Amino acid sequence: MNSPVAADTLTNGTQTGSSAFVPAFQLTEGQPPPVAANGGVSYMSFDRDGDAGTAAATEAAFALIATGDGQAVIDMIENAPPGPIETKWGSAFRTYDECLEYIRATDIEAPEGGLALPLRYTVHEQPSYSIVSSNALWRDPARKADAMVLRKEERDIARRCLYFPQVLRDARRIEEYYPGLKPTSAECMDKLGLSLAHLESKCRNFYDSEEVERVFYLEIEKLLLDFFPGATDALVYNHDVFNKDYEGDRTEDQENKNPGVNRGYANLVHNDLNDNSGRVRCRELLTKNLRNFGRTQHYTDAEADAKMSRRFMSINLAKPMETVGQYPFVLCAWPSFADQPYITNYRIYDDRVGETTRFTYRPGHEWYWLPQQQSNEVSMLKCYDSVTDGSVSRWSFHTACVDPTAPEDAPCRKNVVVRSFVFF
């Protein structure tokens, strides 16, 4: 998809005549351009009367659906003969069980502490669009027909994914693969985009969002400052709780900073941020305190620009409430996809267009997990780094998976995931 704005017209993060912050178009050295709309330029550049480009993004969503390209991918998958589907990336499978059968039949081996299993990737090399649940479109009776089209598209995004065989390594053994690189070090995060930490939390009820904010957020901010030499400050700004079997109230209440409790686990290879959204999310937190569950931020535009002129990172941290038995969290190391284009997914709110990313399969993707992750083990993954010269990892990507070796009655993952920015 193309737009009237060329990618090379915006060389610095700018404040437009509207209230929208338009980040500079950036790529990591050695990385090809993303599969994205507008040549990769943020939808913030299409701001109309303060809508941050949401109207333009919504129009683009309908235009992309109308091309029929996405439906063609679904038709290809559904009309393929039984068995493996041969793609340009290799053999893929419609279901987890089919892929697992293939892995066992072909004796794909994993190193000690590792595991061979199916992971789910997109096979559609086009940007995608999601209208978030809070968007006013869903509550507009005049747009009922539009809502039906968009609900179908949301379901269809998942139908354009297939399972591919992958091998997980034990993250506790990273030093065996990278001699001298400790998994609990900032150097590991710089090189791989992932690392481990330990925390004995004093938070007793992770379903109490007020206690999580009051106790756990501060613990994580201290952990981050201790973990990264040279860091000046850290901000934990929201969290999610995951528990498939939770029987209490799951209701999300954003106004009261309560994320609710997630029943599902993200079963798709993805990353939460990218070149644009890492900077947009940071600046809107600093200057607008937008959707911030943590400490109130009140930077001026100039102060935020100065802060963001230095290095900053977005780090997600996941801590189990108890030993993980099923649906472990798995992370992919930056060097194995540093030269691979990402595919942008646009998340359309009423006041912003977020960007997440998806990736196509590579057999050489370097995946890690923590078998039987303990409650004091924190897995850390990078979602964004402002350094673009290739000297450090820009991000990891991640997913959840089903462990085929776990007992049938293994407890599903119960954990809390916090999102943060770290500044230098």
Steps between C-alpha positions, in 0.01 A plus 500: 500500500628846414410842634552863398778522759835363389705317762799729453309825561509460877854488633439591863225445752271799449209671665261582214262793484253266670551330833641183342865408553644358176809289565787491252504205264785278617651165418767305678822485304486193276124456535278508191191725494198362683187369336294803595262768377622845400854380434532442874409856602271522804129561454550792738606695189140477375353676800162663433381748761683320777396142415866384481441336161228261620258594221765442232597165656136387515454590134815307414369197689187485287700561181733210580210266577338597169802385298421139588868416552440379855211279392721352227747382765218340698370330187848366427524350848149356506513358147844341532507118502515323839840487664786747492455826313813589308583868541803699387624475858462122525239243600217641713191357662145609566490357851734459794446122506591457132821694549588307816447171315740621230762599760484154657501318167807688379686469833568871543730514799543763769802562723495410869236707675346585163190394317387454139143616446265694268492881503242712320611761243314719255528407131347826377762756400273803521437750780190431708257713699321444830232731641547479878204419723481852646461664155171692468431329166377189682232703683378700198167358371558670165816295448355157575585373151857628531532328837398166348766534228766586757404216736537256213840648413618460861410130484657470155839628623530181703387290201802629305742328738658155489705285736869442428748273682744676730751414770510670839818532704511532877563868577678406820770343278569802278863502610542157339407652163673835556806437721542774757151642446299463819122489450458724805706784353431827317749377240263213423217746440724710276604201292188282490211728593412276793631422846404363842471652845401384847249667729347405834196722482312632802183528290254245640200538269574552131128513428477821704605765246546764772745281690684411180544869420594595857742214571602312187552798269755648741675165539535467123626856460770430759586171328544681168724771647714236670509286184607766247822691579466862402120508518376825652135411556235244415124519460265201527182619331258206483458128549296197399404194701467157334312204644282278280339336802425812706145486639470855635400821326702544178355840409738759355461852640752732338371811678583342836828352373375143522599284199276213604616140459581351161360157421703452181872487424642673192555205267662693213858612439504877556657802669310770688676804347707610200703793365204738514295381794797472737547876476133595474413296809788649698418859411128473566576354841743779584294793370139382529522229766287302252379160625761501774431278801823604670648824632347814349716660232489872419781581257473789259550425131850648516592304813374177345696565180816557704445181700434298187810640326699264722473122494178347629353149486166330549525181703224249578546286809301184578486348848302184583284483810585131526707248306394496135373163385336578166484787247857619563616838374770469227741761362702531178857637492573811292801372299285234334262754343693830499501508118136397464221750419219517749132524405306781662166453672317828564287523815247778457375684810288816507804716572803313371617231256724249671734273307596144585689257280479149364761284331514219249672172576870423479640161599799682650302708748668458837229434759536479879276397785520435874390142574289498815557873552494576872316780678824688573626477139422802286531470122591830335459590136578815308215653303688809379843663514573849368852398390486429125865451398487122536727494806221366724179304460195705401240255631405139553187335379299254702197277530339242724511131418357167606760274663431148359705340778297650785257274690134537403422647841795744498391840635469767233720806524393750762715808468517875493662688211611861553603749233766760563731760356861533615689824442876568485 
